[in-house]
Amino acid sequence: MLVEICANSLQSALNAEKGGADRIELCSELAIGGITPSYGLLKSIRERISIPVHVLIRPRSGDFTYSDLEFEIIKKDIALCRDLGFEGIVTGVLHEDFTLDEKRTQSLVKASEGLHFTFHRAFDWVVDPLNTLEKLENMGVHILLSSGQQKSALEGIDLLTELNEQASTCIIQPGGGVGIENLREFKNRNFKAIHLSASSSIKKLKDPPNIPMHSGPKLKDDEITVTDLNIVRHIVEEAK
């Protein structure tokens, strides 16, 4: 079973590689579902990480229906990842009615030719998951990242299993709440890959600042989230 670690920083990526992960999904800001990492982080990852890295391409948090200007940013970020030599990209585009934006998704698959293309958890919002999987396979999408349209992949494991049984060319990769405590459930259902951050929080400040720099309930100014080397090692040992 392939272990993909969702890394949110250079240190997280270094810990993932040292812990034996097979692949990294690189993003920033895990607490808001991830957004495209900065150019500086991308360059640093290319210089320091040797295992395959797939880059999340998401220009902002929120929904997955983008303006023309936002879509141009997505295409430019894909071109940058190609130029920097990354192995794959992770993205997804929907209509406002939660159906797959086939035209735009197809154009992104074409723009990513030669790279691995993962359609991310935007899939967990689509109204007809089995039909959408068929469309994604016909477009040439390589990997589908999903929690089975539930809050966690364990809760959505039945739909994930159905998708896994239907898929002919696309790898179904459970993600969302996957950990050492439930990994065997996915292994027993014959999934070929799993996705998790394997992270823990590190307190950086003795006391929280008086004025917060965020507005989200899960964000903290006095803590950072980093992929935990020991958790990765345990996950990899269990997966293999």
Buried (B, 14 or more C-beta within 10 A) or exposed (E): BBBBBBBBBBBBBBBBBEBBBBBBBBBBBBBBBBBBBEEEBBEBBBEEBEBBBBBBBBBEEEEBBBEEEEBEBBBEBBEBBBEBEBBBBBBBBBBEEBBBBBEBBBBBBEBBEEBBBBBBBBBBBBEEBEEBBBBBBEBBBBBBBBBBBBEBBBBBBEBBBBBBEBBEEBBBBBBBBBBBEBBEBBBEBEBEBBBBBBBEEEEEEEEEEEEEEEEEEEBBBBBBBBBBBEBBBBBBEBBE
